[in-house]
Every structure is written in C-alpha cells, then in structure tokens.
C-alpha cells in the first residue's frame, strides 16, 4: 500500500501543500517486504552503548522518523542496551536545528543531529552494520539530555 501523508484538501495549510502532497509518499508496501526478512534473521550482531549503527528504521506513521532508501536505513545511536536483543536508540539526521529535540553531535568528523524526540526501543535484528562509536562523555551527555526532556514540565 502506497499512501500520501494526507488524503484531502482539508489538510492544506496545515504544513502540507496540496501540490506537494504527492512528492512525499509513504511506501508501506515496500517496507512490508523488508520487515519479514529482518524478523527471520538467525544471527544477531553484537552491539554496545554508544555505538552508531545503520539501522532498518522502517516506514513509520505520521511524524515518526522513517528510514531512507530501499532498505529504510538511518544511522542510530545506541543509548541504552537492555540485553543482547533490545536497546533504546536515537535516530540521527544531517539536518541541524536550534531545538532541544535536535541535539548536535559529531560522528566521524561530521556534525549531525541526534533526534531526541524520536528515541525508541529497537530489536537488534534491525541493525545492519556499525558505522562508528561516540565517546563515553558524549554518551553521558545524551543520557542526561534524555532524562531532562522526560522530566521537563
């Protein structure tokens, strides 16, 4: 199923222009072909907190961050490892914004944003390959920023 992000002209003026609607299409049908392949993986990569991995984020709903390309990939930072199978990850973006939800961070000499509002629980089966690792200091700062976002009123 391939769907536009909005279905009628009533959405015009709410951040999506009617003429641009078809430039941004959700490709759930393509994602549903990738997802079962991931679920059937028999081996799992080893990962640690602070690792930066290319991750099959998928095609998601609404304003949830999506992966890119035919494998729906995006670099993520492993914020918290719960066990060998699941972890809490932060997607990254090349877009830099002045916002507490876009935390600037340097990965392999490139300045990117950690998308703090897009953090989520992920299974190790979504990991494709390790890109790099952030410093222990940077990891602690991200964890503190996350806690601050959760308790901020």
C-alpha positions in Angstrom: 0.0 0.0 0.0 1.5 3.4 -1.0 -0.3 6.3 0.6 0.2 10.1 0.6 0.6 11.7 4.0 -2.7 13.4 3.7 -5.9 12.4 1.9 -7.8 15.5 1.1 -7.6 19.3 0.6 -8.7 19.9 4.2 -5.1 19.3 5.2 -3.8 22.2 3.0 -2.4 25.0 5.2 -1.5 22.5 8.0 2.1 22.1 7.0 1.4 20.2 3.7 0.6 22.0 0.5 -1.8 20.1 -1.8 0.6 20.5 -4.8 3.5 19.0 -2.8 1.5 16.1 -1.3 2.4 13.6 -3.9 6.2 14.4 -3.6 6.1 12.7 -0.2 4.7 9.2 -0.4 4.7 6.5 2.3 5.9 3.2 0.9 4.4 0.8 3.4 4.2 -1.9 0.7 8.0 -1.8 0.2 8.7 -1.8 3.9 6.4 -4.8 4.4 8.7 -6.8 2.1 11.8 -5.9 4.1 10.4 -6.4 7.6 9.8 -10.2 7.4 13.4 -10.7 6.1 14.7 -8.9 9.2 12.4 -10.9 11.5 13.7 -14.2 10.1 17.4 -13.4 10.8 19.1 -16.2 12.6 22.3 -14.4 13.8 22.5 -11.2 15.7 25.2 -8.5 15.7 26.9 -7.6 19.0 26.5 -4.0 20.0 27.3 -1.7 22.9 26.0 1.6 24.3 27.4 4.5 22.3 27.7 2.5 19.0 26.4 4.2 15.9 24.8 1.7 13.5 23.0 1.8 10.2 19.5 0.6 11.3 16.4 -0.5 9.4 14.1 2.1 11.0 11.3 1.3 8.5 8.4 3.3 7.1 6.6 4.7 10.0 3.3 6.5 10.8 2.7 10.3 10.9 5.7 12.3 12.1 7.7 9.3 13.3 11.1 9.3 11.7 11.5 7.0 8.7 14.4 5.2 7.2 15.7 6.1 3.7 16.3 4.1 0.6 15.0 0.7 -0.4 16.2 -0.8 3.0 14.7 2.1 5.0 18.0 2.8 6.8 19.1 5.6 9.1 22.1 5.9 11.5 21.1 5.5 15.1 23.0 5.8 18.4 22.6 3.0 20.9 21.6 5.0 24.0 20.8 2.1 26.4 21.4 -1.6 25.9 18.8 -3.6 27.9 20.1 -7.0 26.8 21.7 -8.7 23.8 18.4 -8.3 21.8 16.8 -5.0 22.5 18.1 -1.4 23.1 16.9 2.2 23.2 18.1 4.0 20.1 18.3 7.6 18.9 17.9 8.2 15.1 20.2 10.9 13.6 19.7 13.4 10.8 22.0 15.6 8.8 19.6 18.5 9.4 20.8 20.8 12.1 18.1 22.9 14.0 18.2 25.1 17.1 15.9 22.9 19.2 16.3 20.8 22.3 14.9 17.9 20.2 17.8 18.2 17.7 20.9 17.6 19.8 24.1 18.4 17.8 26.7 15.7 17.8 29.8 14.8 15.8 30.0 11.4 14.2 33.2 10.5 12.2 34.0 14.2 11.9 30.6 15.1 10.6 28.2 17.3 12.6 24.7 15.8 12.7 21.6 15.9 15.0 20.5 13.3 17.4 16.8 13.3 17.1 15.9 13.3 20.8 12.1 13.3 20.3 12.4 10.2 18.0 14.1 7.8 20.5 12.6 4.3 20.6 13.0 0.7 21.6 14.5 -1.4 18.8 15.4 -5.0 18.2 19.0 -6.0 17.3 17.6 -7.6 14.1 17.2 -4.0 12.7 20.9 -3.4 12.8 22.8 -3.6 9.5 26.4 -2.6 10.2 28.3 -0.5 12.7 29.3 2.9 11.5 31.3 4.2 14.5 31.1 4.9 18.2 30.6 8.1 20.1 32.8 9.0 23.1 31.7 7.9 26.6 31.5 11.6 27.6 29.1 12.3 24.6 27.0 9.3 25.6 26.6 10.5 29.1 25.5 14.0 27.8 22.9 12.3 25.6 21.6 10.3 28.5 21.3 13.4 30.7 19.6 15.3 27.9 17.1 12.5 27.5 16.3 12.5 31.2 15.9 16.3 31.2 13.4 16.0 28.3 11.4 13.4 30.1 11.0 15.3 33.4 10.8 18.9 31.9 7.4 20.4 32.6 
